[in-house]
Amino acid sequence: MLRGVCTVCVTLLVTTLAGCVSDQQVIAQANDVHTQLEPQVVTDPELDAYVQAVGDKIIAAARGMYESGELEQFGVDASDWMFEDVQFHMVASPVTNAFTTGGRHVYMYTALFEGCATEDAFAAVVGHEFGHIIGRHVQNKMNTQYGLMAAAAGAGLLGAVLAEDGSRTETAATVGGLALVGGQVVGLQFGRDAEREADRLGFEFYIRAGYDPDQFDDFFAAMLEQQGGEAGGLQGFLSSHPQLSERIATAQGWAAEVDRSRLQRYQAPPIADGREFASLQQQSRPLTQQAAAASRSGSNTAATQALAILHSFPACVGGLSDGVVPEDQQ
C-alpha cells in the first residue's frame, strides 16, 4: 500500500516539475541575463548600429514570411512579439561564438565578427540566431531541462521506494543519476535538431534579406578549414551541433535548389560594402584584445563576470571546441 501511494506521489512530483515555460518567462529571463552581460556589450556607435542594421534586415525578411503565411510550412509557431524590439548586440570576447537567450536579445561575439570574410558570412550567423528565436528553441530547451530534473528526481524517489530500507539512499542516488545522464544524452539530439532547424530558417531569412545563397555556408567552411578537420569519435557524438561538413553540404543543397529568378525580388545592397566591413572589423579588434586580457587577469569585476557568463554558453556555431573556452582563458 505504501509503495502504491509513494508511486502516485512521485508521478505527481514529475508532472508538477515538468511544466511548460511561457514566452513571458523566456523574455523575462533573457532580460535578466542581459543586465549581467551589459558590461561587455559594445558601445561603439558604429559597431552597435551595424549589427542592429544587419539584424533588422533579417527580421524584416522573417516578418514578411510570417505575415504571408510562408512560415507555417516550416512547422514553427511564431508570435508577433518575435519581430518587435529585438536587439542585436556585439559583445567583446575572444571566443568565436554567437547565441540568443530566446527573448529579444541576440549576441554576436567580436571574435566571430572578425572571423567573417564578408557581410554575407556574418548575416548567415545572424539569421541562424534569429532562427532559434522563431523556433522557440530556448523555451523548448528549458522545458526539456525541467523535464530531465523532474525525471531524475522522480526516478531517485521511486528507486528509494522500491529498494530495501537499508539501501534506499544509495539506490535513489544511483537511479536518479543514471536517469539524468541518459536524459542528457537524449537531449543532445534535440540540440542538433534545433541547430538544423535554425540553419533552415536562417537560410530562408538570409536569402529574403538579399544575401547570396551560395555564401550561406562560408562561415562554417572557414571554421572547418581553420580547425583542420571534423570532430570525431566520442567528441563528435557528444557535440550538440551537427558536424560542420553536414551543415556545409546541406546549405549547398539548399542554395542549389533556389529559383534564381525569384532572387531578383530580394536584391538589396549590403549594410557595409567590402571596404566598410573591413574597417568595422578593424574597430572591433582592440575590443577583442582587451577582453582577452581581462579574461587572463583573474580580476573580479563586472566586466570579467560578464565574460565568464559569455564564455559559459555552448558554442552556437559548433566546431571542435563546441563551447570549450580556450586554455588561456579562466
Protein Blocks (a to p, Z undefined) as FASTA:
>chain_A
ZZmmmmmmmmmmmmmmmpccdfklmmmmmmmmmmmmmmmpcfbfklmmmmmmmmmmmmmm
mmmmmmnommmmnopacdfklmgopacdddddfbdcdddehiabccddfklmmmpmbfkl
mmmmmmmmmmmmmnommmmmmmmmmmmmmmmmmmmmmmmmmmcfklmmmmmmmmmmmmmm
mmmmmmmmmmmmmmmmmmmmmmmmmmmnopafklmmmmmmmmmmmnopacehjllmmpcb
dcfklmmmmmmmmmmmpcfklmmmmgccdfbdfklmmmmmmmmmmmmmmmmmmmmnopac
fklmmmmmmmmpccfkgpjknopacfkbZZ
